[in-house]
Amino acid sequence: MSLPHEVIVYSRRGCHLCEIIKEQLAKLERRGGFRWREIDVEADSALKREFRDEVPVVFIDGRKAFKYRLDEQEFLKKLAI
């Protein structure tokens, strides 16, 4: 059995687009194949500098996959690779 993919969402509080992506990931997670977690860029000064206003950003297995918006079909394709 293969390990589930790791999905990380870099976000910040009060970000409307971040909320949308988190809702999408919660829905897609029910299909299985990945686990996701959120990292608040405001909690780390280095991340805050790195991402500035460029949130949400989604990484799949350590690789940047989406910024600002997440296409669900494209996300599932990236998980299948």
SERO-4910 file (N, C-alpha, C, O; in steps of 0.05 Angstrom, whole numbers):
BEGIN
 pado doro    nc1    nc2    nc3   cac1   cac2   cac3    cc1    cc2    cc3    oc1    oc2    oc3
  Met    A     17    -24      0      0      0      0     18     25      0     36     27     16
  Ser    A     12     44    -18     28     68    -19     19     88      2     -3     88     12
  Leu    A     38    105     10     32    125     29     14    147     17     16    152     -7
  Pro    A     -3    159     33    -20    180     22     -3    205     15     18    210     28
  His    A    -12    219     -5      2    244    -12     -1    265     11    -21    265     25
  Glu    A     20    281     13     18    303     33     12    329     19     26    337      0
  Val    A    -10    341     27    -18    367     16    -17    388     38    -27    384     60
  Ile    A     -3    410     32     -1    432     51    -12    457     38     -7    463     15
  Val    A    -28    471     54    -40    497     45    -28    519     62    -31    519     87
  Tyr    A    -14    537     50     -4    560     63    -25    582     61    -34    589     39
  Ser    A    -34    592     84    -56    611     84    -52    631    106    -32    632    120
  Arg    A    -72    648    109    -73    667    131   -102    672    139   -120    669    123
  Arg    A   -105    680    163   -132    686    174   -144    709    158   -131    728    151
  Gly    A   -170    707    153   -185    728    140   -183    727    109   -192    745     96
  Cys    A   -171    706     99   -167    703     70   -190    687     58   -193    663     64
  His    A   -207    700     43   -230    687     31   -223    664     12   -235    643     13
  Leu    A   -203    668     -4   -194    647    -23   -183    623     -7   -186    600    -16
  Cys    A   -170    628     15   -160    606     32   -183    589     42   -181    565     42
  Glu    A   -204    602     50   -227    587     61   -239    570     39   -247    547     44
  Ile    A   -241    580     15   -252    565     -8   -235    540    -13   -246    518    -16
  Ile    A   -209    543    -14   -191    520    -19   -193    500      4   -193    476     -2
  Lys    A   -194    509     28   -196    490     51   -222    474     49   -223    450     55
  Glu    A   -244    487     41   -269    473     38   -267    452     15   -277    430     18
  Gln    A   -254    459     -7   -250    440    -29   -234    416    -20   -241    393    -26
  Leu    A   -212    421     -5   -195    399      4   -209    381     23   -206    357     23
  Ala    A   -225    393     41   -241    376     60   -260    358     45   -263    335     52
  Lys    A   -272    368     24   -290    352      8   -275    330     -7   -283    307     -7
  Leu    A   -253    337    -20   -237    318    -36   -223    297    -18   -219    275    -27
  Glu    A   -217    304      6   -203    286     24   -220    261     29   -209    240     35
  Arg    A   -246    263     28   -263    240     33   -259    218     12   -264    195     18
  Arg    A   -249    226    -11   -243    206    -32   -218    190    -25   -213    168    -36
  Gly    A   -201    200     -8   -177    187      1   -153    193    -17   -156    208    -37
  Gly    A   -131    182    -10   -106    185    -26    -88    208    -17    -66    210    -26
  Phe    A    -98    225      1    -82    247     11    -91    256     38   -114    252     46
  Arg    A    -73    268     52    -79    282     77    -70    311     73    -50    316     60
  Trp    A    -84    329     85    -76    357     83    -75    370    110    -87    362    129
  Arg    A    -58    391    110    -57    408    134    -52    437    125    -43    442    103
  Glu    A    -59    454    143    -57    483    138    -34    494    154    -29    487    177
  Ile    A    -19    513    142      2    528    156     -5    557    153     -7    568    130
  Asp    A     -7    571    175    -13    600    175     13    615    172     31    614    189
  Val    A     16    629    150     41    643    144     46    666    164     69    674    167
  Glu    A     25    675    177     29    697    196     43    688    221     54    704    236
  Ala    A     44    662    226     57    651    250     87    648    248    100    642    267
  Asp    A     98    653    224    126    649    219    136    672    202    127    676    179
  Ser    A    155    688    212    164    712    197    177    705    170    174    720    151
  Ala    A    191    682    169    203    674    143    181    667    123    183    675     99
  Leu    A    161    653    131    139    646    113    123    671    105    114    674     82
  Lys    A    120    689    124    106    714    119    120    730     97    107    741     79
  Arg    A    147    731     98    162    745     78    161    730     51    159    742     30
  Glu    A    162    703     52    162    687     28    136    689     12    136    692    -12
  Phe    A    114    688     26     88    686     13     74    713     11     56    717     -6
  Arg    A     81    732     28     68    759     29     38    757     24     24    746     41
  Asp    A     29    768      1      1    767     -5     -6    744    -24    -28    744    -36
  Glu    A     12    726    -28      9    704    -48     -3    679    -35      8    658    -37
  Val    A    -25    682    -20    -38    659     -8    -66    659    -19    -77    679    -26
  Pro    A    -78    636    -20    -68    610    -12    -49    598    -33    -51    603    -57
  Val    A    -31    582    -23    -13    566    -40    -15    537    -31    -14    531     -7
  Val    A    -18    519    -51    -21    491    -45      3    476    -55     11    479    -79
  Phe    A     15    460    -38     37    442    -45     28    413    -43     14    406    -24
  Ile    A     36    397    -63     30    369    -63     57    355    -61     74    358    -79
  Asp    A     62    340    -41     87    325    -37    111    343    -40    131    336    -53
  Gly    A    110    367    -29    132    386    -29    135    402    -54    154    418    -56
  Arg    A    117    399    -73    119    415    -98     95    433   -101     72    426    -96
  Lys    A    101    458   -108     80    478   -111     61    469   -133     70    464   -156
  Ala    A     35    468   -127     16    458   -146     -5    479   -154    -13    480   -178
  Phe    A    -13    496   -136    -34    516   -141    -29    541   -125    -18    540   -103
  Lys    A    -37    563   -137    -36    589   -123    -62    604   -127    -71    605   -150
  Tyr    A    -74    614   -107    -99    629   -107   -124    611   -110   -143    614    -95
  Arg    A   -124    594   -130   -148    577   -135   -139    549   -140   -117    543   -148
  Leu    A   -158    530   -134   -152    502   -138   -173    490   -157   -197    492   -152
  Asp    A   -164    479   -179   -181    465   -198   -183    436   -188   -163    422   -188
  Glu    A   -207    428   -181   -210    401   -168   -202    379   -187   -189    360   -178
  Gln    A   -209    380   -212   -202    359   -231   -172    358   -236   -160    337   -237
  Glu    A   -159    381   -238   -130    383   -241   -116    372   -216    -96    359   -217
  Phe    A   -127    379   -193   -116    369   -167   -116    338   -167    -96    326   -160
  Leu    A   -139    326   -174   -140    297   -175   -121    285   -195   -110    264   -190
  Lys    A   -117    298   -217    -97    289   -237    -69    289   -226    -54    271   -230
  Lys    A    -63    311   -211    -36    313   -200    -32    291   -178     -9    282   -175
  Leu    A    -53    284   -164    -50    262   -145    -46    235   -158    -33    218   -146
  Ala    A    -56    232   -182    -54    206   -196    -26    202   -208    -20    179   -214
  Ile    A    -10    222   -211     16    220   -223     35    205   -205     59    201   -212
***
